[in-house]
Amino acid sequence: MIKPQPKVIRTQEQYREYLSEVEELIIQQLTPGSEEAERLELLTILIENYESSNYAIEPVDPIDAIKFRMAEKGLKQVDLAPYFGTKSRVSEVLSGKRALTVPMIKALSVGLGIAPQTLLGLETEAHYTERNAKTEVNWSKFPIKEMLSRGWIENVTSKAKRDVELQVKNFIGSLGETTASASFKRTLSGDAYSPLTHYKLYAWVACVIHKAREREIKAKFDAEVIDKDFLKELAQLSWSEYGPLLAIEYLERHGICVVIEPALKGTSVDGAAMRDSDGTPIIGLSLRQDRLDNFWFTLLHEVVHIWKHVDLEKTFVDDLENHKDSKDKFEAEANRLARDTFIPRVVWKRSNAYLNPSRTTIDELSRELNIHPAIIAGRLRRESGKYNQFSELVGYGEVRKHFPSKYW
């Protein structure tokens, strides 16, 4: 039976039909240049165009998915040679120097159990996380050594693996769900998330929630209190020498708990936004970058998430140092509102600080807007990409000093 020529996707039904056909073609031995191979390529392009136009998605990076499965199964690069053809190809693909081919995708899909749509870059991180969360939790994959060293779990007299893992299960299970496995369902989203760091990030998020409960914020959160005026008032606290402390006091006075917890090794989280099981909003800050510009932008970004995006099952974990132009609609909105709260777009484009940046013009604009000069200097550095400029103005060493910790 000759199938009709693929057309531009206009309906959900057509989209699902083409997606199903792509999965069928992937597992076939297609000859390069054949009609089927050409059809596969065309269908893939049509699916990507439809998704980019109709969904705000952040696709799972295929290489991250492969590395995640390697870590999960305890595999080394040499173990992947049968799927790639040679050892050198494994290294080239994992380093991004060579693209995955259809035969590689088929072999990895069958051999490692990675969905074809993931390897094609067609699956969102949320869907990937949800699908993988349905499998049994591997408690040994949690960062047990770091959890022990930080006192998140107790040292047990027995060194048996099952006893240590039981401590991890209790730590996660005490978040309040029926079972420990059930509590490992919170969807992690945001630019700091990757499948490879899922267990570490979840452990960090769980710690933030535990510490938030210990703080026992007395003020009850009213969702109606957050608006643009609320954000502006928060932003203007940056003018004070004690701004970071005043900001946390301000948020907790309105029922939003803020927890400072250093990031775990191998993760790149700057901040996170979530709700506890009773609805209490929680913001986690790692202070990974000890700079005022990073602190203030991260804080307002997370407050926007609390205002606009979080629910009981979804947590945003953000890497704001390395992702200034996120494709995710929630991250893009949080970036925009935080940025415009500090410096409205109309003011920014007409300001001397933007047109003729200098210490003097930065100081003038900071006084006009009643915000710290570090915020303006940080924005200039990010937009120009010239991070060697105004280093003396972004507030190095001016954040962690307010929050003493042995991990700094």
Order of alpha helices (4+ residues) and beta strands (2+ residues): alpha-alpha-alpha-alpha-alpha-alpha-alpha-alpha-alpha-alpha-alpha-beta-alpha-alpha-alpha-beta-beta-beta-alpha-beta-alpha-alpha-alpha-alpha-alpha
